Amino acid sequence: MKAKKSLGQHFLKSKSALQAMVSGIDINNTIVEIGPGTGNLTEYILDTGANMIAIETDDRVIPVLERRFPEEIKAGRLNIIKADVLETDFSEIVDRSYEVIANIPYYISGAIFRHVFSSKKLADSVTLLIQKEVANRIVSKDSKESILSISIKAYGEPEYIKTVPAKDFSPAPKVDSAILSVNNITRALFDDNNVKEDDFFFVLKKGFGQKRKTLVNNLKNDFAKEDILDFINKNNLSETVRPEEIGVENWIKLTKELF
Protein backbone atom coordinates (compact mmCIF):
# COMPACT_ATOMS: atom_id res chain seq x y z
CA MET A 1 0.00 0.00 0.00
CA LYS A 2 1.24 3.45 -0.92
CA ALA A 3 1.82 5.76 2.04
CA LYS A 4 -0.63 8.65 2.22
CA LYS A 5 1.31 11.93 2.08
CA SER A 6 -1.54 13.94 3.61
CA LEU A 7 -1.30 11.80 6.75
CA GLY A 8 2.49 11.96 6.88
CA GLN A 9 2.76 8.19 6.62
CA HIS A 10 6.15 6.45 6.61
CA PHE A 11 5.89 2.69 7.07
CA LEU A 12 8.62 1.18 9.26
CA LYS A 13 10.24 -1.88 7.67
CA SER A 14 13.29 -2.54 9.90
CA LYS A 15 12.88 -5.76 11.91
CA SER A 16 15.42 -4.66 14.51
CA ALA A 17 13.64 -1.34 15.02
CA LEU A 18 10.25 -3.02 15.29
CA GLN A 19 11.67 -5.46 17.84
CA ALA A 20 13.22 -2.60 19.80
CA MET A 21 9.89 -0.80 19.95
CA VAL A 22 8.16 -3.74 21.65
CA SER A 23 11.11 -4.89 23.79
CA GLY A 24 9.85 -3.12 26.92
CA ILE A 25 6.20 -4.13 26.69
CA ASP A 26 4.51 -5.53 29.80
CA ILE A 27 2.20 -8.21 28.37
CA ASN A 28 -0.09 -7.86 31.38
CA ASN A 29 -1.04 -4.39 30.10
CA THR A 30 -3.28 -3.54 27.19
CA ILE A 31 -1.17 -2.08 24.40
CA VAL A 32 -2.71 0.86 22.53
CA GLU A 33 -1.15 1.32 19.11
CA ILE A 34 -1.76 4.62 17.35
CA GLY A 35 -1.84 4.52 13.56
CA PRO A 36 -1.05 0.85 12.89
CA GLY A 37 -1.04 1.32 9.11
CA THR A 38 -0.67 -2.04 7.40
CA GLY A 39 0.23 -3.76 10.67
CA ASN A 40 4.00 -4.23 10.72
CA LEU A 41 4.34 -3.02 14.30
CA THR A 42 0.99 -4.59 15.19
CA GLU A 43 2.37 -8.02 14.35
CA TYR A 44 5.34 -7.57 16.68
CA ILE A 45 3.06 -6.37 19.50
CA LEU A 46 0.79 -9.40 19.09
CA ASP A 47 3.81 -11.71 19.00
CA THR A 48 4.65 -10.63 22.57
CA GLY A 49 1.38 -12.20 23.72
CA ALA A 50 -0.18 -8.90 24.72
CA ASN A 51 -3.75 -7.88 23.98
CA MET A 52 -4.05 -4.63 22.08
CA ILE A 53 -6.22 -1.86 20.72
CA ALA A 54 -5.32 -0.27 17.38
CA ILE A 55 -6.59 3.25 16.69
CA GLU A 56 -6.57 4.09 12.99
CA THR A 57 -7.94 7.07 11.06
CA ASP A 58 -7.11 5.87 7.53
CA ASP A 59 -10.10 3.98 6.06
CA ARG A 60 -7.90 2.20 3.52
CA VAL A 61 -5.86 0.19 6.02
CA ILE A 62 -8.60 -1.16 8.29
CA PRO A 63 -9.60 -3.91 5.79
CA VAL A 64 -5.90 -4.72 5.41
CA LEU A 65 -5.59 -5.21 9.16
CA GLU A 66 -8.77 -7.29 9.27
CA ARG A 67 -7.42 -9.60 6.56
CA ARG A 68 -3.99 -9.81 8.17
CA PHE A 69 -5.10 -10.59 11.73
CA PRO A 70 -8.46 -12.42 11.54
CA GLU A 71 -7.64 -14.95 14.27
CA GLU A 72 -6.39 -12.31 16.72
CA ILE A 73 -9.51 -10.21 16.11
CA LYS A 74 -11.78 -13.23 16.56
CA ALA A 75 -10.00 -14.17 19.80
CA GLY A 76 -10.41 -10.63 21.17
CA ARG A 77 -6.66 -9.99 21.26
CA LEU A 78 -6.90 -7.18 18.70
CA ASN A 79 -9.58 -4.52 18.72
CA ILE A 80 -9.48 -2.02 15.83
CA ILE A 81 -11.06 1.37 16.41
CA LYS A 82 -11.66 3.81 13.55
CA ALA A 83 -10.99 7.19 15.17
CA ASP A 84 -8.77 10.23 15.45
CA VAL A 85 -6.61 9.50 18.48
CA LEU A 86 -6.60 13.15 19.54
CA GLU A 87 -10.38 12.91 19.92
CA THR A 88 -10.23 9.57 21.73
CA ASP A 89 -10.54 9.32 25.52
CA PHE A 90 -8.26 6.46 26.57
CA SER A 91 -10.23 5.97 29.76
CA GLU A 92 -13.28 5.07 27.66
CA ILE A 93 -11.57 2.37 25.60
CA VAL A 94 -9.23 0.79 28.18
CA ASP A 95 -10.41 -0.71 31.47
CA ARG A 96 -7.00 -1.76 32.82
CA SER A 97 -3.36 -0.62 32.88
CA TYR A 98 -2.15 0.25 29.41
CA GLU A 99 0.82 1.40 27.35
CA VAL A 100 0.87 3.54 24.22
CA ILE A 101 3.10 2.75 21.27
CA ALA A 102 3.23 4.32 17.81
CA ASN A 103 5.09 5.13 14.64
CA ILE A 104 3.36 8.40 13.91
CA PRO A 105 4.13 11.45 11.71
CA TYR A 106 6.65 13.86 13.22
CA TYR A 107 4.26 16.80 13.12
CA ILE A 108 1.82 15.13 15.52
CA SER A 109 4.29 13.75 18.09
CA GLY A 110 4.02 16.71 20.47
CA ALA A 111 0.22 16.56 20.33
CA ILE A 112 0.31 12.82 21.03
CA PHE A 113 2.46 13.30 24.13
CA ARG A 114 0.14 16.07 25.38
CA HIS A 115 -2.92 13.91 24.75
CA VAL A 116 -1.46 10.92 26.59
CA PHE A 117 -0.43 13.03 29.58
CA SER A 118 -3.78 14.80 29.79
CA SER A 119 -5.77 11.57 29.91
CA LYS A 120 -7.81 10.97 33.06
CA LYS A 121 -6.35 7.47 33.15
CA LEU A 122 -2.60 7.75 32.55
CA ALA A 123 -0.68 5.18 30.52
CA ASP A 124 2.14 3.33 32.25
CA SER A 125 4.46 4.25 29.38
CA VAL A 126 4.49 5.74 25.90
CA THR A 127 6.92 4.72 23.16
CA LEU A 128 7.08 6.77 19.98
CA LEU A 129 9.26 7.10 16.91
CA ILE A 130 10.21 10.76 16.68
CA GLN A 131 12.88 12.88 15.02
CA LYS A 132 16.34 11.89 16.24
CA GLU A 133 17.28 15.51 16.94
CA VAL A 134 14.18 16.01 19.09
CA ALA A 135 14.80 12.77 21.01
CA ASN A 136 18.40 13.79 21.71
CA ARG A 137 17.26 17.13 23.10
CA ILE A 138 14.70 15.45 25.36
CA VAL A 139 17.16 13.04 27.00
CA SER A 140 20.33 15.15 27.01
CA LYS A 141 21.18 16.85 30.29
CA ASP A 142 23.44 19.33 28.53
CA SER A 143 21.01 20.31 25.80
CA LYS A 144 18.73 23.32 25.88
CA GLU A 145 15.21 22.54 27.07
CA SER A 146 12.00 22.99 25.09
CA ILE A 147 8.31 23.01 25.96
CA LEU A 148 8.16 19.38 24.83
CA SER A 149 11.17 18.22 26.83
CA ILE A 150 9.94 19.94 30.01
CA SER A 151 6.44 18.55 29.50
CA ILE A 152 7.74 15.00 29.15
CA LYS A 153 10.02 15.25 32.19
CA ALA A 154 7.13 16.61 34.26
CA TYR A 155 5.29 13.31 33.86
CA GLY A 156 7.85 10.58 33.34
CA GLU A 157 11.35 9.37 32.65
CA PRO A 158 12.40 9.62 28.99
CA GLU A 159 14.75 6.97 27.60
CA TYR A 160 16.47 6.95 24.20
CA ILE A 161 16.05 3.39 22.94
CA LYS A 162 17.46 3.26 19.41
CA THR A 163 18.36 5.34 16.38
CA VAL A 164 16.33 4.43 13.28
CA PRO A 165 17.88 5.70 10.02
CA ALA A 166 15.67 7.17 7.32
CA LYS A 167 16.36 4.21 5.00
CA ASP A 168 14.42 1.94 7.39
CA PHE A 169 11.13 3.55 6.32
CA SER A 170 9.07 3.41 3.17
CA PRO A 171 9.01 6.06 1.86
CA ALA A 172 12.15 7.37 3.56
CA PRO A 173 11.70 10.62 5.53
CA LYS A 174 14.23 13.42 5.14
CA VAL A 175 15.82 12.90 8.58
CA ASP A 176 16.72 10.02 10.90
CA SER A 177 14.37 8.95 13.67
CA ALA A 178 14.75 7.59 17.17
CA ILE A 179 12.67 5.40 19.44
CA LEU A 180 11.88 7.34 22.61
CA SER A 181 10.17 5.69 25.57
CA VAL A 182 8.71 7.60 28.51
CA ASN A 183 8.32 5.34 31.54
CA ASN A 184 6.89 5.58 35.07
CA ILE A 185 4.29 8.12 33.98
CA THR A 186 2.62 9.82 36.93
CA ARG A 187 1.21 13.13 38.16
CA ALA A 188 3.23 12.88 41.37
CA LEU A 189 5.37 15.93 40.60
CA PHE A 190 2.25 18.10 40.52
CA ASP A 191 0.48 16.41 43.42
CA ASP A 192 3.53 16.39 45.72
CA ASN A 193 4.16 20.09 45.10
CA ASN A 194 0.48 21.10 45.20
CA VAL A 195 0.75 22.58 41.71
CA LYS A 196 -2.14 22.53 39.24
CA GLU A 197 -1.25 21.16 35.82
CA ASP A 198 -3.12 23.98 34.05
CA ASP A 199 -1.17 26.60 36.00
CA PHE A 200 2.13 24.86 35.24
CA PHE A 201 1.49 24.76 31.50
CA PHE A 202 0.23 28.33 31.44
CA VAL A 203 3.52 29.47 32.96
CA LEU A 204 5.52 27.17 30.70
CA LYS A 205 3.89 28.42 27.49
CA LYS A 206 4.18 32.05 28.52
CA GLY A 207 7.78 31.51 29.63
CA PHE A 208 8.67 30.12 26.20
CA GLY A 209 6.67 32.84 24.43
CA GLN A 210 9.70 34.12 22.53
CA LYS A 211 12.86 32.03 22.74
CA ARG A 212 15.20 34.97 22.18
CA LYS A 213 13.74 36.85 25.12
CA THR A 214 14.70 36.31 28.74
CA LEU A 215 12.38 34.52 31.11
CA VAL A 216 11.58 37.82 32.84
CA ASN A 217 10.64 39.56 29.60
CA ASN A 218 8.44 36.68 28.49
CA LEU A 219 6.52 36.56 31.77
CA LYS A 220 6.32 40.18 32.89
CA ASN A 221 3.14 40.94 30.92
CA ASP A 222 1.21 38.20 32.73
CA PHE A 223 2.80 38.21 36.19
CA ALA A 224 4.25 40.74 38.61
CA LYS A 225 7.90 41.36 37.71
CA GLU A 226 8.91 41.40 41.39
CA ASP A 227 7.53 37.86 41.82
CA ILE A 228 9.54 36.61 38.84
CA LEU A 229 12.69 38.27 40.17
CA ASP A 230 12.03 36.85 43.62
CA PHE A 231 12.00 33.34 42.14
CA ILE A 232 15.21 34.06 40.21
CA ASN A 233 17.02 35.34 43.28
CA LYS A 234 15.81 32.49 45.52
CA ASN A 235 17.15 29.91 43.07
CA ASN A 236 20.45 31.62 42.28
CA LEU A 237 19.61 32.25 38.64
CA SER A 238 20.68 35.14 36.46
CA GLU A 239 18.16 37.88 35.70
CA THR A 240 18.98 37.26 32.03
CA VAL A 241 18.22 33.52 32.22
CA ARG A 242 16.36 32.21 29.19
CA PRO A 243 13.50 29.68 29.34
CA GLU A 244 15.51 26.89 27.71
CA GLU A 245 18.14 27.15 30.45
CA ILE A 246 16.04 25.97 33.40
CA GLY A 247 14.82 22.47 34.19
CA VAL A 248 11.50 20.99 35.19
CA GLU A 249 12.04 21.36 38.95
CA ASN A 250 12.56 25.09 38.56
CA TRP A 251 9.44 25.39 36.41
CA ILE A 252 7.49 23.77 39.24
CA LYS A 253 9.03 26.22 41.75
CA LEU A 254 8.27 29.12 39.44
CA THR A 255 4.62 28.10 39.12
CA LYS A 256 4.30 27.93 42.91
CA GLU A 257 5.86 31.38 43.16
CA LEU A 258 3.47 32.90 40.63
CA PHE A 259 0.19 31.27 41.69
TORKOL-4160 file (C-alpha; in steps of 0.2 Angstrom, whole numbers, padded with zeros to 4 digits, m for minus):
259
<pt num="1" X="0000" Y="0000" Z="0000"/>
<pt num="2" X="0006" Y="0017" Z="m0005"/>
<pt num="3" X="0009" Y="0029" Z="0010"/>
<pt num="4" X="m0003" Y="0043" Z="0011"/>
<pt num="5" X="0007" Y="0060" Z="0010"/>
<pt num="6" X="m0008" Y="0070" Z="0018"/>
<pt num="7" X="m0007" Y="0059" Z="0034"/>
<pt num="8" X="0012" Y="0060" Z="0034"/>
<pt num="9" X="0014" Y="0041" Z="0033"/>
<pt num="10" X="0031" Y="0032" Z="0033"/>
<pt num="11" X="0029" Y="0013" Z="0035"/>
<pt num="12" X="0043" Y="0006" Z="0046"/>
<pt num="13" X="0051" Y="m0009" Z="0038"/>
<pt num="14" X="0066" Y="m0013" Z="0050"/>
<pt num="15" X="0064" Y="m0029" Z="0060"/>
<pt num="16" X="0077" Y="m0023" Z="0073"/>
<pt num="17" X="0068" Y="m0007" Z="0075"/>
<pt num="18" X="0051" Y="m0015" Z="0076"/>
<pt num="19" X="0058" Y="m0027" Z="0089"/>
<pt num="20" X="0066" Y="m0013" Z="0099"/>
<pt num="21" X="0049" Y="m0004" Z="0100"/>
<pt num="22" X="0041" Y="m0019" Z="0108"/>
<pt num="23" X="0056" Y="m0024" Z="0119"/>
<pt num="24" X="0049" Y="m0016" Z="0135"/>
<pt num="25" X="0031" Y="m0021" Z="0133"/>
<pt num="26" X="0023" Y="m0028" Z="0149"/>
<pt num="27" X="0011" Y="m0041" Z="0142"/>
<pt num="28" X="0000" Y="m0039" Z="0157"/>
<pt num="29" X="m0005" Y="m0022" Z="0151"/>
<pt num="30" X="m0016" Y="m0018" Z="0136"/>
<pt num="31" X="m0006" Y="m0010" Z="0122"/>
<pt num="32" X="m0014" Y="0004" Z="0113"/>
<pt num="33" X="m0006" Y="0007" Z="0096"/>
<pt num="34" X="m0009" Y="0023" Z="0087"/>
<pt num="35" X="m0009" Y="0023" Z="0068"/>
<pt num="36" X="m0005" Y="0004" Z="0064"/>
<pt num="37" X="m0005" Y="0007" Z="0046"/>
<pt num="38" X="m0003" Y="m0010" Z="0037"/>
<pt num="39" X="0001" Y="m0019" Z="0053"/>
<pt num="40" X="0020" Y="m0021" Z="0054"/>
<pt num="41" X="0022" Y="m0015" Z="0072"/>
<pt num="42" X="0005" Y="m0023" Z="0076"/>
<pt num="43" X="0012" Y="m0040" Z="0072"/>
<pt num="44" X="0027" Y="m0038" Z="0083"/>
<pt num="45" X="0015" Y="m0032" Z="0097"/>
<pt num="46" X="0004" Y="m0047" Z="0095"/>
<pt num="47" X="0019" Y="m0059" Z="0095"/>
<pt num="48" X="0023" Y="m0053" Z="0113"/>
<pt num="49" X="0007" Y="m0061" Z="0119"/>
<pt num="50" X="m0001" Y="m0045" Z="0124"/>
<pt num="51" X="m0019" Y="m0039" Z="0120"/>
<pt num="52" X="m0020" Y="m0023" Z="0110"/>
<pt num="53" X="m0031" Y="m0009" Z="0104"/>
<pt num="54" X="m0027" Y="m0001" Z="0087"/>
<pt num="55" X="m0033" Y="0016" Z="0083"/>
<pt num="56" X="m0033" Y="0020" Z="0065"/>
<pt num="57" X="m0040" Y="0035" Z="0055"/>
<pt num="58" X="m0036" Y="0029" Z="0038"/>
<pt num="59" X="m0050" Y="0020" Z="0030"/>
<pt num="60" X="m0039" Y="0011" Z="0018"/>
<pt num="61" X="m0029" Y="0001" Z="0030"/>
<pt num="62" X="m0043" Y="m0006" Z="0041"/>
<pt num="63" X="m0048" Y="m0020" Z="0029"/>
<pt num="64" X="m0030" Y="m0024" Z="0027"/>
<pt num="65" X="m0028" Y="m0026" Z="0046"/>
<pt num="66" X="m0044" Y="m0036" Z="0046"/>
<pt num="67" X="m0037" Y="m0048" Z="0033"/>
<pt num="68" X="m0020" Y="m0049" Z="0041"/>
<pt num="69" X="m0025" Y="m0053" Z="0059"/>
<pt num="70" X="m0042" Y="m0062" Z="0058"/>
<pt num="71" X="m0038" Y="m0075" Z="0071"/>
<pt num="72" X="m0032" Y="m0062" Z="0084"/>
<pt num="73" X="m0048" Y="m0051" Z="0081"/>
<pt num="74" X="m0059" Y="m0066" Z="0083"/>
<pt num="75" X="m0050" Y="m0071" Z="0099"/>
<pt num="76" X="m0052" Y="m0053" Z="0106"/>
<pt num="77" X="m0033" Y="m0050" Z="0106"/>
<pt num="78" X="m0034" Y="m0036" Z="0093"/>
<pt num="79" X="m0048" Y="m0023" Z="0094"/>
<pt num="80" X="m0047" Y="m0010" Z="0079"/>
<pt num="81" X="m0055" Y="0007" Z="0082"/>
<pt num="82" X="m0058" Y="0019" Z="0068"/>
<pt num="83" X="m0055" Y="0036" Z="0076"/>
<pt num="84" X="m0044" Y="0051" Z="0077"/>
<pt num="85" X="m0033" Y="0047" Z="0092"/>
<pt num="86" X="m0033" Y="0066" Z="0098"/>
<pt num="87" X="m0052" Y="0065" Z="0100"/>
<pt num="88" X="m0051" Y="0048" Z="0109"/>
<pt num="89" X="m0053" Y="0047" Z="0128"/>
<pt num="90" X="m0041" Y="0032" Z="0133"/>
<pt num="91" X="m0051" Y="0030" Z="0149"/>
<pt num="92" X="m0066" Y="0025" Z="0138"/>
<pt num="93" X="m0058" Y="0012" Z="0128"/>
<pt num="94" X="m0046" Y="0004" Z="0141"/>
<pt num="95" X="m0052" Y="m0004" Z="0157"/>
<pt num="96" X="m0035" Y="m0009" Z="0164"/>
<pt num="97" X="m0017" Y="m0003" Z="0164"/>
<pt num="98" X="m0011" Y="0001" Z="0147"/>
<pt num="99" X="0004" Y="0007" Z="0137"/>
<pt num="100" X="0004" Y="0018" Z="0121"/>
<pt num="101" X="0015" Y="0014" Z="0106"/>
<pt num="102" X="0016" Y="0022" Z="0089"/>
<pt num="103" X="0025" Y="0026" Z="0073"/>
<pt num="104" X="0017" Y="0042" Z="0070"/>
<pt num="105" X="0021" Y="0057" Z="0059"/>
<pt num="106" X="0033" Y="0069" Z="0066"/>
<pt num="107" X="0021" Y="0084" Z="0066"/>
<pt num="108" X="0009" Y="0076" Z="0078"/>
<pt num="109" X="0021" Y="0069" Z="0090"/>
<pt num="110" X="0020" Y="0084" Z="0102"/>
<pt num="111" X="0001" Y="0083" Z="0102"/>
<pt num="112" X="0002" Y="0064" Z="0105"/>
<pt num="113" X="0012" Y="0067" Z="0121"/>
<pt num="114" X="0001" Y="0080" Z="0127"/>
<pt num="115" X="m0015" Y="0070" Z="0124"/>
<pt num="116" X="m0007" Y="0055" Z="0133"/>
<pt num="117" X="m0002" Y="0065" Z="0148"/>
<pt num="118" X="m0019" Y="0074" Z="0149"/>
<pt num="119" X="m0029" Y="0058" Z="0150"/>
<pt num="120" X="m0039" Y="0055" Z="0165"/>
<pt num="121" X="m0032" Y="0037" Z="0166"/>
<pt num="122" X="m0013" Y="0039" Z="0163"/>
<pt num="123" X="m0003" Y="0026" Z="0153"/>
<pt num="124" X="0011" Y="0017" Z="0161"/>
<pt num="125" X="0022" Y="0021" Z="0147"/>
<pt num="126" X="0022" Y="0029" Z="0130"/>
<pt num="127" X="0035" Y="0024" Z="0116"/>
<pt num="128" X="0035" Y="0034" Z="0100"/>
<pt num="129" X="0046" Y="0036" Z="0085"/>
<pt num="130" X="0051" Y="0054" Z="0083"/>
<pt num="131" X="0064" Y="0064" Z="0075"/>
<pt num="132" X="0082" Y="0059" Z="0081"/>
<pt num="133" X="0086" Y="0078" Z="0085"/>
<pt num="134" X="0071" Y="0080" Z="0095"/>
<pt num="135" X="0074" Y="0064" Z="0105"/>
<pt num="136" X="0092" Y="0069" Z="0109"/>
<pt num="137" X="0086" Y="0086" Z="0115"/>
<pt num="138" X="0074" Y="0077" Z="0127"/>
<pt num="139" X="0086" Y="0065" Z="0135"/>
<pt num="140" X="0102" Y="0076" Z="0135"/>
<pt num="141" X="0106" Y="0084" Z="0151"/>
<pt num="142" X="0117" Y="0097" Z="0143"/>
<pt num="143" X="0105" Y="0102" Z="0129"/>
<pt num="144" X="0094" Y="0117" Z="0129"/>
<pt num="145" X="0076" Y="0113" Z="0135"/>
<pt num="146" X="0060" Y="0115" Z="0125"/>
<pt num="147" X="0042" Y="0115" Z="0130"/>
<pt num="148" X="0041" Y="0097" Z="0124"/>
<pt num="149" X="0056" Y="0091" Z="0134"/>
<pt num="150" X="0050" Y="0100" Z="0150"/>
<pt num="151" X="0032" Y="0093" Z="0148"/>
<pt num="152" X="0039" Y="0075" Z="0146"/>
<pt num="153" X="0050" Y="0076" Z="0161"/>
<pt num="154" X="0036" Y="0083" Z="0171"/>
<pt num="155" X="0026" Y="0067" Z="0169"/>
<pt num="156" X="0039" Y="0053" Z="0167"/>
<pt num="157" X="0057" Y="0047" Z="0163"/>
<pt num="158" X="0062" Y="0048" Z="0145"/>
<pt num="159" X="0074" Y="0035" Z="0138"/>
<pt num="160" X="0082" Y="0035" Z="0121"/>
<pt num="161" X="0080" Y="0017" Z="0115"/>
<pt num="162" X="0087" Y="0016" Z="0097"/>
<pt num="163" X="0092" Y="0027" Z="0082"/>
<pt num="164" X="0082" Y="0022" Z="0066"/>
<pt num="165" X="0089" Y="0028" Z="0050"/>
<pt num="166" X="0078" Y="0036" Z="0037"/>
<pt num="167" X="0082" Y="0021" Z="0025"/>
<pt num="168" X="0072" Y="0010" Z="0037"/>
<pt num="169" X="0056" Y="0018" Z="0032"/>
<pt num="170" X="0045" Y="0017" Z="0016"/>
<pt num="171" X="0045" Y="0030" Z="0009"/>
<pt num="172" X="0061" Y="0037" Z="0018"/>
<pt num="173" X="0059" Y="0053" Z="0028"/>
<pt num="174" X="0071" Y="0067" Z="0026"/>
<pt num="175" X="0079" Y="0064" Z="0043"/>
<pt num="176" X="0084" Y="0050" Z="0054"/>
<pt num="177" X="0072" Y="0045" Z="0068"/>
<pt num="178" X="0074" Y="0038" Z="0086"/>
<pt num="179" X="0063" Y="0027" Z="0097"/>
<pt num="180" X="0059" Y="0037" Z="0113"/>
<pt num="181" X="0051" Y="0028" Z="0128"/>
<pt num="182" X="0044" Y="0038" Z="0143"/>
<pt num="183" X="0042" Y="0027" Z="0158"/>
<pt num="184" X="0034" Y="0028" Z="0175"/>
<pt num="185" X="0021" Y="0041" Z="0170"/>
<pt num="186" X="0013" Y="0049" Z="0185"/>
<pt num="187" X="0006" Y="0066" Z="0191"/>
<pt num="188" X="0016" Y="0064" Z="0207"/>
<pt num="189" X="0027" Y="0080" Z="0203"/>
<pt num="190" X="0011" Y="0090" Z="0203"/>
<pt num="191" X="0002" Y="0082" Z="0217"/>
<pt num="192" X="0018" Y="0082" Z="0229"/>
<pt num="193" X="0021" Y="0100" Z="0225"/>
<pt num="194" X="0002" Y="0105" Z="0226"/>
<pt num="195" X="0004" Y="0113" Z="0209"/>
<pt num="196" X="m0011" Y="0113" Z="0196"/>
<pt num="197" X="m0006" Y="0106" Z="0179"/>
<pt num="198" X="m0016" Y="0120" Z="0170"/>
<pt num="199" X="m0006" Y="0133" Z="0180"/>
<pt num="200" X="0011" Y="0124" Z="0176"/>
<pt num="201" X="0007" Y="0124" Z="0157"/>
<pt num="202" X="0001" Y="0142" Z="0157"/>
<pt num="203" X="0018" Y="0147" Z="0165"/>
<pt num="204" X="0028" Y="0136" Z="0154"/>
<pt num="205" X="0019" Y="0142" Z="0137"/>
<pt num="206" X="0021" Y="0160" Z="0143"/>
<pt num="207" X="0039" Y="0158" Z="0148"/>
<pt num="208" X="0043" Y="0151" Z="0131"/>
<pt num="209" X="0033" Y="0164" Z="0122"/>
<pt num="210" X="0049" Y="0171" Z="0113"/>
<pt num="211" X="0064" Y="0160" Z="0114"/>
<pt num="212" X="0076" Y="0175" Z="0111"/>
<pt num="213" X="0069" Y="0184" Z="0126"/>
<pt num="214" X="0074" Y="0182" Z="0144"/>
<pt num="215" X="0062" Y="0173" Z="0156"/>
<pt num="216" X="0058" Y="0189" Z="0164"/>
<pt num="217" X="0053" Y="0198" Z="0148"/>
<pt num="218" X="0042" Y="0183" Z="0142"/>
<pt num="219" X="0033" Y="0183" Z="0159"/>
<pt num="220" X="0032" Y="0201" Z="0164"/>
<pt num="221" X="0016" Y="0205" Z="0155"/>
<pt num="222" X="0006" Y="0191" Z="0164"/>
<pt num="223" X="0014" Y="0191" Z="0181"/>
<pt num="224" X="0021" Y="0204" Z="0193"/>
<pt num="225" X="0039" Y="0207" Z="0189"/>
<pt num="226" X="0045" Y="0207" Z="0207"/>
<pt num="227" X="0038" Y="0189" Z="0209"/>
<pt num="228" X="0048" Y="0183" Z="0194"/>
<pt num="229" X="0063" Y="0191" Z="0201"/>
<pt num="230" X="0060" Y="0184" Z="0218"/>
<pt num="231" X="0060" Y="0167" Z="0211"/>
<pt num="232" X="0076" Y="0170" Z="0201"/>
<pt num="233" X="0085" Y="0177" Z="0216"/>
<pt num="234" X="0079" Y="0162" Z="0228"/>
<pt num="235" X="0086" Y="0150" Z="0215"/>
<pt num="236" X="0102" Y="0158" Z="0211"/>
<pt num="237" X="0098" Y="0161" Z="0193"/>
<pt num="238" X="0103" Y="0176" Z="0182"/>
<pt num="239" X="0091" Y="0189" Z="0178"/>
<pt num="240" X="0095" Y="0186" Z="0160"/>
<pt num="241" X="0091" Y="0168" Z="0161"/>
<pt num="242" X="0082" Y="0161" Z="0146"/>
<pt num="243" X="0067" Y="0148" Z="0147"/>
<pt num="244" X="0078" Y="0134" Z="0139"/>
<pt num="245" X="0091" Y="0136" Z="0152"/>
<pt num="246" X="0080" Y="0130" Z="0167"/>
<pt num="247" X="0074" Y="0112" Z="0171"/>
<pt num="248" X="0058" Y="0105" Z="0176"/>
<pt num="249" X="0060" Y="0107" Z="0195"/>
<pt num="250" X="0063" Y="0125" Z="0193"/>
<pt num="251" X="0047" Y="0127" Z="0182"/>
<pt num="252" X="0037" Y="0119" Z="0196"/>
<pt num="253" X="0045" Y="0131" Z="0209"/>
<pt num="254" X="0041" Y="0146" Z="0197"/>
<pt num="255" X="0023" Y="0140" Z="0196"/>
<pt num="256" X="0022" Y="0140" Z="0215"/>
<pt num="257" X="0029" Y="0157" Z="0216"/>
<pt num="258" X="0017" Y="0165" Z="0203"/>
<pt num="259" X="0001" Y="0156" Z="0208"/>
